[in-house]
C-alpha cells in the first residue's frame, strides 16, 4: 500500500511542476529534441542562484512541453487540467492518446507517470519514467519523480540515488533538496 504521508509531502513538488505546465506558453516545433535545450542545460548548471536556476527551469519545461502537433499539445494541456481537477479518467485518456499519437514525445510519458504516481500505480509510474529517461536522459522531473516513488516505498537508498541524479542536472530545486535531506536522514536512521 502507498505510504500516504510521502504522497502528501511529494505533492507540492508535482503541483509546482503542474503549475509550470499550465502556465507554459505552447509553441510549435520543439520537444526534448529542441536544440535550444543544450544551451539551457549549460546555463542551468552555471546559474549563480536558485532564482536564476528557476527561470531557466521554466524555459526548459516550456521546451519539453512543445510539440509540432497542435493536437498533442492540446492533449497535454487537457490532461494536466483534468489531473489538477481530479478527473483521473479524462487525464489518463488524454495522456494515453498523446503517447499513442507520438510515442517518442517524452513529456507525454512524464505526464502519465505523474498521474500514475498520484493514483498509486507506482509500478506503472516507474515504467513511464523509464521511457521518459530513454527519450530524454536529462529529464530531472522524471529523475526526481523516481526519487519520490522510492521515498513512498521507503527505499531510502533508491530515493537518494534518484534525487541526487536529478540534482546533478538541475541543482536549483529546493523541493528536491529537502526530499534528499529527508531521505538521507531516514537512511541513516535505518543504518543505526
Secondary structure, DSSP 8 states (H G I E B T S, - for coil): ---HHHHHHHHHHHHHHHHHHHHS---SS-STT-THHHHHHHHHHH-SSHHHHHHHHHHHHHHHH--S-HHHHHHHHHHHHHHHTT-HHHHHHHHHHHHHH-TT-HHHHHHHHHHHHHTT-HHHHHHHHHHHHHH-TT-HHHHHHHHHHHHHTT-HHHHHHHHHHHHHH----HHHHHHHHHHHHHHHHHH-
